[in-house]
C-alpha cells in the first residue's frame, strides 16, 4: 500500500468505498475454500497469538533497541515470545526500492522466528510497496503484461520466495495471497487486465488527491479470482500443508457479500483473514466495533465452513483505554471455535514512520497493551 499505514484515514477510506456504492455501483464466499485434502484444518484447541513485526530489521538498522519489562535489552523475536506471541507475520514486496520486505529480508526474519520456535505467516502484497484498500498497484516490472503473463509473474514470485524459505528449512504455516484485497489487486485502467474487485474511483485511490468520481480502475472480479488462485496453486506446489488465507479489511463490516462473489468467480482459499482496528471508526465506539467483528467472524465461519483469523489488529498507542480494548477482543475471540487467532500489527513500534498503534513505549519497552497476549494460548 503506500507509505501510509493502517490508520484512521485508511479505514475511513475503505468504509466510504463500500458505502458510496450509489455513486460508483454496488460491489458485493468461501466455503471450505477448496477441495484440497492436503490442507489440514487448524487444531480446535489451538489459538494463534501472532504479531506482524516486519519493520524490525529496518528499525534495528536505525539502531533502535528493544527491552523487556525489567529494562533488559532483548532480541525482538525473543521478546515477542516472552510476551505470549507464538507466531510472526512477514510482508513481502516484489521489487522494493530498498531491501526491506524483499526476499532476503523476509528470509532473514523468518529464520529468526524459527530459531525462537515461532510459527511463520508469509503475507504477499504483490506490489513493490504497500497494498491496501486505497492502493493495489502492480509491481513496475509487471506493468503492460497480459493476464496470462501476470499469472506467470504471480506464480514465479510466490514460488521464488517460498523456495528461498524452504531452502532454509522454514515451512510457513500460513500464506496470505494478497493483502487487504477487498478492492482487488493488480489494478489496471484496461478492464481486460484489471484485477479490481469492483469499480475503483479516482477519488478513492491513494496518492492522487483527487475528488473526481470517474472510474479509474474498472471491475474485473474474474481476473481477481484467477490471480488469487494462481497464488494459491503456487503456494500448494511448494508447501501443500500451508494454509492459504484471503485477507480483506474491516472486520466490523458484514463481508458475506464479498466472499460470495469471490467464490462465485471460482476463488479458492483455506481460511478467511480480516483486519480489525476498533478505535478507528468516526461514530462507533470500540465496544460496538469489537462485538461486530466477533459476530462477523462467527457468521463467516458458519457460512463458508472455514476458520477465520484476525490477521491484523491495532489499538491507539497513547490511549488509556487501549489495553482494555485489545484484552476485551482477544479474550472473547479465544473462546470462539470459529476464530483461529489474532495478530497484532507492528506492536514493536513507537510512532515509527508515523504509525500510532504500536504497543511499545518510546524507551523500547512493551506497554500494558501487550498484556492481552499473556493468557494461555489454549482454549479451555
N, C-alpha and C positions, 0 to 999 in steps of 0.2 A: 504494500500500500504505500504511500509516500512517506515522507519523514514525519507524518502526523501520527500520533499513537493513540489508540483506543481511549479516546477521551469523549467528553460530552458532545463536542461537535460531530465526532464520528458517528455516534449512535443516534443523535437527533437527525443527522443527515439521512440515515437509513430509514428512520421512522417516517420522515417526510416522503422518502421514495415510495414507500408502500402506501401511505395514507393518501398520497396525491394521485391515485390511480385514475381519478376523474379527469386529470389534466393530461395524462400520458398513457391511459389504457390500464386495465387491470392485469395483474400477474397471477399469479396464483397458481413422495410416497415411499415409501420404503416399506418393505415387508421384511422378511428375513434377509433382505438385501440381495442375496444371491443364492444360487443353488450350489454353493461351494462346500462340499463335505469336508474339505481340509481345514476349514476355518473353525476353530474351537470357540464355543460360547464361553464368555468370561465366567469365572467361578462365581457361584451365587453367594459365596461367603466373602469374596474379596471386594475391597473398595479402594480405588486408586486415589491417593492424595499426591497430586503432581504439581510441578512448577515449571513454567517456561522461563529459563534463565539464559536465553540466547545472547543477551547483551554482555554476559560475564567476561568473555575474553577481551572484548573491546574496553570494558571498564578496567580490567586488570592491566591492559596496555597503558592506560592513563594513570596507573599506579594506585588505583582505588583498592582498598583492602576491606576484609570482612571480619567481624568479630562476634563471638558468642555472647550470651547474656553476661558472662563474667568478665568480658572485655579481653578475652584471649583471641589473638588473631587465628583464624581458621579458614581452611580452604572452603570456597563457596559450596562446592558439591558435598563435602563432608558436613558442612553446617546445615545444608538443606536436609540431609538425612537425620541429623540430630534434632531438627525441628519437626520431624514427623513426616517429611516428604519421602515418598517411595518411588517416584518416577520423574524423569526430566523430559521436557518437550523442547525440540530444537527446530527452528525455522530454517528453510533452505531457499536461497535465491539462485537464479540461473547464472547470471554474469554480473555480480555486484561490482559497483565502481571501485570498492576496495575489497579486501579479502573477507570481511565479516559476512557470515552466513553463507559463504561459498563452501565448496566441497571439503577442503582441508580443515577449515574452521569447524565445520559440523563434525567431521570425523574426530578431531581432537577433543571436542567437548563430549561427544558420545563415549569416547574411550574413558574419559574421566568419570562419567556417570557409571559406566560398567565397573570401574575399579572400586566404586563405593557400593556396588550391589544394587544400583538403581535401574529400574526399567527405563526404556527409551521410547519416546514417540518422535517420529520424523514428520515435520509439517512442511509439505511442498507448497510454495506460493505460486510457482510457475510464472515468475516475474523476476526482473532484475532487482526489484526493491519491494516495498510493501504492497501487499494485495489485501484489500478490504472492501467494504461496500461502496466506497467512493472512488476506488481505483483498482482496476483489474487489467493493468496494461501488459501487453505482450513484451517478452524479452526483445531487445532490439534485434538480436540475431534471428528472431522468428518472424519479424515483420515481412509481409509480402509472400509468405509461404501459403500454399494451398491447404485445404483441410487435411488431405492425406499427408502432406509434408508436416503439418502441425502435429498430427498424431505420431508421426515418426519421431519428431523432436521431443514430444512429451515422454514417449516410451524410452528414448535414448537417455534423456536427462534423469528420469526416475531410476532406470537401471544403473546408470553410472554412479549415482550417489549410493544406492543400496549395495552395489558390488563393492564399493570402497569400504562400506561398513562391514560387509561380510568378510572381506579380506582381513579385518581386524577382529574377527570372531564376535562381532556385535550383531545381534538379531533384534531389531526393533519390535516391540510387542504390538505397537500401533503405528499406522502410517496415515496421515491426512493427505488426501488428494485434493488440493486446493484449500485456500484459507478464506473463511467468511464469504462463501460464494453465492450468497442469496442473489446478487445481481449477475451471476455468471462469472466467467473468467475469459481471458484472452480476447478482450473486446476488439472489434474491428468496425470501421464505418461501412464496410461492404457486408451486407446482410448474409451473403453466401459464406463468408469467412468468420462472422461474428460468433462469439461464444456467450453472448449476453442472454441471461435467462428471461428477461423482459426488456422492453424498450428503455434505454438509459438516456435521460435528457441531458443536454449540455449543462444545465444549471446544477445537476447533481454530480458532476464529475469534479473531483478534487483537482485543484491547481488551475482550473480555467477561470475561476472567479467570474462566472457568467450568470446572468439572470434569464437567459434565453431558454425557453422550454422546448425548443425543437429537439427531435431525437438525434442524439449524437452517435450512439451505438445501437443498432436495431436488434430486436429479439431474434434469437435462433436457439430455442430451447433444445432442439435435437442435437445441434453441434455441441452444446454444453454437456449433454448426457454422454455423447460419444467421446468427448475429451476426458471426462471423468472415468469412463470405462477403460479408456486407453491407459490411464494412470493406474487404475485398479488392476488390470491384467498384468501390467509391468511389475507391480508390487508382488503379485502372486507368483510370477515367474521366478523371482529371486527368493522371496520369503513366503511360501504358501501358507504358513501358520500366522502371519501377521494380520491383525485386524484392521481393515481399511475403513477409515472414517470420512464421512462427508460432513463438512462443518459450515454452518451459517450462523449469523449473528442474532442477537436479541431474543433470548430465551423467554422473556416476558411476553412476547407476541405469540399468537396462535399460528404455528408454522405448518399445520397439516396440509394446507393448500400447496405449499412449496414441494413437499416430498411426494405428494400425489402426482403433481405434474412431472416431477423428476422421474418417478417410477413409470408413469405412462409413456415417457420418452425412452424407456429402456434402461434408465440409470441403475447402476449397481452400487451397493455399499454393504458393509457388515455392521456398522454402528453409526448412530447419529451423534454429531458433535455440535454443541451450541456455545455461544458466548453469553456471559451474564455480568453486567455491570449495574448493580442495583441502585446506585446513587446518582445515576446519570439522566434520569427522566425529569422533564420540566414540571410535571404535575403529579406524578405518582410518588408516594412515599416508599422507602426501601422495604417496609413490611409487605406492602402490596406487590412490589416487584418480585420479592422472594417467593411469595405464595403463588404468583402467576407462573414463575419459572418452574417451580416444583409441580404445579398442576400440568403444565405442558410436557414436562419430562414424562410423567405418567401416561399422559394422553398419547404421545408419540410412540412410546414403547408398546402400548397396547394396540394401537392402530397398525403399526408396521412390524410388530413382533421382533424388535431388536432392542438391545440396550442403548441407553442414551448417556452421554458423558458431557459434563460442562468442561470443555477444553480450554476455556478462558474465563476467569473471574477476577475482578479487581474492585477494591474499595478505596475511598479517599484517604490519602496518606495522613493528612493532618486534621481529620475529623474525629472528634472524641467518640462518636458512635460507631466508627468503622469496625472495631474489634467485635462488637456485638452483631453488626450486620453480617460479617463473614461467619461467625460462630453459629448464628441462627440458621444460616443456609446450609452449612456443612453438616451440622448435627441432624437436620431434618433429611438431607439428601442421603446420609449414611443409612438411614432406616428404610430407604426405598429400594426394593429389589430391582426396579427399573433403571436406577441410576448407577452407572459403573464407576463414577469417580468425579472429582473436582480438581481442576488445575488452576493455580494462581499464575497470572500473567506478570512476569518480571518482578517478583517480590523483593529481590536483592537491591532494588533501586531506591535512591532518594532524589527525586526530581531530576533524574538523569534524562538529558535531552528534552526536558520539559514535561516528562511523564510524571503525573502527580498521584499515581495509585500504587506506588511501591509499598513495601511493608518493612522497610528498614529506616533507621534514622540517619541524620547527617553524619553521625560518627561511625556508620557502618555496622550498627548493631540491630538485630531484629526487634521490632516493636510488638506490642500486645496483639496486633493483628494476626501474627503467626501462631498465637496460642491455639487457634482453632484447629490446627493440624496435630496437636499433641495427643488427642484422644486415640484410642485403638483403631487400627485400620481394618479390624474385623467387625462385621455386623454380629449382633447377638442373635 
